[in-house]
Amino acid sequence: MDFTTLQIGIEKNVARIALNRPEVRNAMNAVMIKEMTEAIGWLDSRGDIRVIEICGNGKSFCAGADINYMKDIAKNGYLQNIEDAKRLSKLFQTIYFCGTPVIALVHGHVIGGGNGIIAACDVVLAETDTVFAFSEVKLGITPATISPFVIARCGEAFARDTMLSGRKFTAEEALDNHLVNFTGSMEELNRKLDFYTEQYLNASPNAIRDCKQLIRSVCGRNNPYSEVFDMTSVVIANERRSDDGQEGMKAFLEKRKPGWCE
């Protein structure tokens, strides 16, 4: 398969997906969302891929959703906005319900929707100086489509702390609240990546797939058709078209404070 926003490398039984829009810190647009969803599904369907790795090219892992893309899509009709939001939710669901182990290797910044990607992964390795943020409220919107995955991974208290304020937080704090599994230098991350990869390759792929399903079932999160995914898509679609959403995104692009700060 050919991709324009991703680089896919396959070595033996391990596939690596590199987000490849470094000029915008790998911010997600419609093309990247579509290609990531397709790439995860394609790799998961292959019998020879035993581990999937996700990383980002350039200075950051992912700066969230591309603001220009969100501003443009908000101008479309209501139903088009809901369908677009569902496509973003589908990306996170595809990672979360993937039967193949998924490891994220992050650095630089992980903002907004970038946290949806990692929260849906099985293991997240973060460089020590990585900066995280759920900054959506500062744009007049909310982290709607990522919330089911982040809250399942980190809990309600951490969500209230970080999502309501939109504040930045460190890799150490992300580790303490289970958003990431390990922090260290890039050299240490690569060693830990090799460790997890070896463990997965030494385990039965069918047993791993069953175990992932087992964990989701025990936690009550094994329904890919859950109404919560539709609900969060409607929420973000409404917010993109709202006065605050339009003002927040416009202010960001114009490099000024939004009106509610005055």
N, C-alpha and C positions, 0 to 999 in steps of 0.2 A: 504493500500500500504506500501511496505517496502523500506526504504531508507538507504543508507550507509553514506551519507555526510550531512544529515539533521536529526533533531529531530522534529517530529510533535506532538503537543499536542492539543487536542480538549476538550474544556469545555463548555457544553451547545451549544451556537451558535457562539462561538469565537474559531478560530484556530490560533495557534502560530507556525510559522516555525522558528526554530533556526538553523543557519548555524553551522555545527559541524565538522570543521577541525581546531580546536584551535591550533594545533601544527604548522600550517603555517598561523596563523592569519586569518583563513577562506578564504584563497586565493582560487579562483575558478578554478577548473580543468574541464575536459570534463564531468566527472561523476556528479559533483555538478551542472553544467549548465543544464544538461539533467534532473536531479532530481528536481531542482527548477522549471523548466518549467512545468514538469509533475505535481508537487505538487500544483502550483498555479492553473493550469487548472482543476485539480481534485477537489480542494476545491471550486473553483468558480462554478463548475457544480452541486455541492451538494445544495439541497434546504434548508438545515438546517444551513449552515454557513453564518452568517451575517457580520462578521468582520474577516479579515486576518491580523495578526501581523507578522512582520519579525524582528528578532534580531540575534545576533551572540554570540556563546559560547566563553569563554576564554577572552583574554585581548583586543581584537579588534572586531569590527563589520565585516570588510572585507578589506583585503589588495589588492583587485583587482584580476587580473588574475594571476594564478600560473606561475611564470617565466619558470620553467622547462617544464610545459605543453606547453607554447607558443613556446619555443625553439624547442621542439620536433615536434610540429605540423608544424612549418615552414619548416622542412626537407621534408615534404610530397609534393605531386604534387600541382600545382597551383589550380586546381579545388577542390581538397580536402581542401585546405586552405580557399577557398571562402565558401564552404559548412560549414566548422567549424565556420567561422565568422558569417554566417547567423544564426547558432544555438545560438550564443551568443546574436545577435540582437533579435532573437525570444524570448529569456528570458525576455529582457526588454519590448518588445512589449506585451508579455503575462501579465506582471504586469500592464503596462499602459492601456491596453484595458480590463482589468479585470472588470467585472460588480460589484464585491463585493468591498467595501471600504478596502484599504490596508494601514496599518500604519507601519512605520519603527521606530524601537527603536535602536539608534546607540550610540556607545561608543568607546573609544580607538582611532583607526585609521579607516578612510574611504578613501581608495586610489583607483584611477583608476576606474575600473569597478564596484567597490562598490558604487561609485557615480551614476552609471547607474541604479543600483537597487533602490536607494532612490529617484532619480529624477523621476522615473516612478511611485512611490507611491503617494497616495493622501495626506498623512500627514507624516511628519518626525519629530521625537523628538530626540534631541541630548544632551548627557551629556556635561556639560560645558567645560570640558578639551579635548573634542574630536578634533582630528587633521584631516584635510581634504587635499587632493592634487589630481590634475590631473597630475600625474608624467610621463605620457607616453613619452613626448618629450625627457626626459632624458634617455629613453631607445631606442631612435631612431625611435619611432613610434608615432602615434597620437591617441587621444581619439575618434576614429572614430565612433564606433557603439553606444557609449553612447551619442554622441553629439546631436542627434535630441531631446533627452529627457532632457538633461541638459540645452540646449539653449532655449527650449520651456519653461522651468521652471524659468531660471535665466536671460536670455537675452544675447545679443551679447557682450555688453561691459564687463560683468563679465567673459564671456568665453574668450575674448581676454586677459584680465588681467591674469587669472589663467591657462588657457590651454596653451598659448604661452610660459609662464615662467616655468610651472610645479611646481610653488612654493607651499609651505604649507600655509594653512590658517586656522583660528580658527572657532569654532562653532559660535561665535558672528558675524564674517564676513559672514559665511554661512547663518545665520539668516537674516542679513541685505540684503542679495541678494536672499532671498526666496528659497535657497536650502533646508533649514530646517524651520519648523514652530514654534519651541519652544526649548529653551535650559534651563537647570537647573541641579540640582543634580538628582541622580537616583531615589531618593524618590519622588522628584517633577515630574520627567518624568512618573513614575508609576501612580501618581495621574492624570496627564494630559491624560495619556493613558486610564485610567478608565473613565475620562470625555468624551473623544471622543467616546469610545466604547458605553457608555450609550446613547449618542446622536444618534449614528447610529442604535442602537437597538430600539430606540423610533420612528424611521422614517420608512416609508414604504420601504421595500427592492426593490420592483419594481420601486418605484419613484426614489430611489437612483441610480439604474441601468440606468434608463432613463435620470436622471440628469447628470450622468457622460458622457453619450453619447451626450447629449445636449451641454455640455461644450466643448467637443472635436469638435463637429460639428461647433459651433459658432467660434471656434479658427482655423477651417480648418484643424484639425488633426484627423479626424475620419476614415481615410483610412488605414486599416492594411496592405494593399498591396502597400503602397507608394514606389515609386522608390528610395526615399532617403535611405531606409533601405538596398536595394540592393547595392546602391552606396557606403555606408559606409562600407559594408562588403567587397567589392572589394578593397577599400582603405587599410583597415587593413591587408587584405591578402597579398597585394603587399608589404606593409611595413615590415611585419614579415620576408619576404624572402629577403628584401633589405640588402645591405652591412651595412648600419647604424643600421637597426633593429637587425641583427645578432651580430654586435659588441656591441650594447647597452645591449642586454640580456646576452651576454657572460661576459661583464664587470661587470654587476650586480652580476652574480653568482660567479665571481672570486673576488668580493669585491675590485674592482679597478675602476679608472675613465676611461671612454671610450676614444678612440683615439682622438675624436674631441675636447677634453678638453685641449690637449697639444698645 
